[in-house]
Amino acid sequence: MRRVTFAVTYPAERAHPIHRKILKGSVVTRMELLGWGPTASVTSLVWYDAARPVVEELLESVDIVETAHLVEGDGGTYAFTIQERFGLDAAVLELIGQARVAFLPPVVFEASGVARFEAVGEQAALSEFHDALVDELIVEIEHVRPFEQRPATAGLTDRQRAALEAAVDVGYYEIPRAGSVDDVAARLGCASSTAGELLRRAEQTLVTSAVETDGPQ
């Protein structure tokens, strides 16, 4: 079993309507699809790297969004949304539906046109999916690693977990330290102050949990 990080580049005409707005120069430069369902009418959870009024204006400008409930957090704004239809390109949706791999959240959409996501599966299935995807979009494989079943760490948000994973990838926790908070921020596509805050909160949660679990009996 392998866990592969894909980065695909969408031309504007094939991008999701909200992603298309970001490509045109919105104040929002990054959105992360954290949770979704098998039908368009299921509530999705998306994080945007902007303040609530900015995100509200963005979503109101896109007719695909029927309802949205916004909550500020993690240096940006979370949006619980219901769409009238799936907004992804039809050919890509068909490819995803036929793939023999599983997709892990988040799916990250950036102002550069890149959408980044992880897929898990056997080598043959991942290769088959990659070959089909290359026929549709510009594709880069960023990471390949073994897939391991890991228990969820209670208390960590998806953004905090993403920050920790980015920190490990850039060598932030190596001895001696090989990466910086700026490197983590670059990987996440956010300000250094936001990356630092995410790491501190994640570390606080993990340390507190470890002390409470492993402390004196």
SULKASUL-V400869 format. One record per run of one state. SS is the DSSP state (a for helix, b for strand, c for the rest). FROM is the first residue (numbers start at 0). LEN is the number of residues. If there is no record, write none. Layout:
BEGIN
SS|FROM|LEN ; SS|FROM|LEN
END
This chain:
BEGIN
c|0|1 ; b|1|8 ; c|9|2 ; a|11|3 ; c|14|2 ; a|16|7 ; c|23|6 ; b|29|6 ; c|35|8 ; b|43|5 ; c|48|3 ; a|51|9 ; c|60|4 ; b|64|9 ; c|73|2 ; b|75|8 ; c|83|6 ; a|89|9 ; c|98|3 ; b|101|9 ; c|110|3 ; b|113|8 ; c|121|1 ; a|122|12 ; c|134|3 ; b|137|9 ; c|146|11 ; a|157|13 ; c|170|10 ; a|180|8 ; c|188|3 ; a|191|23 ; c|214|3
END
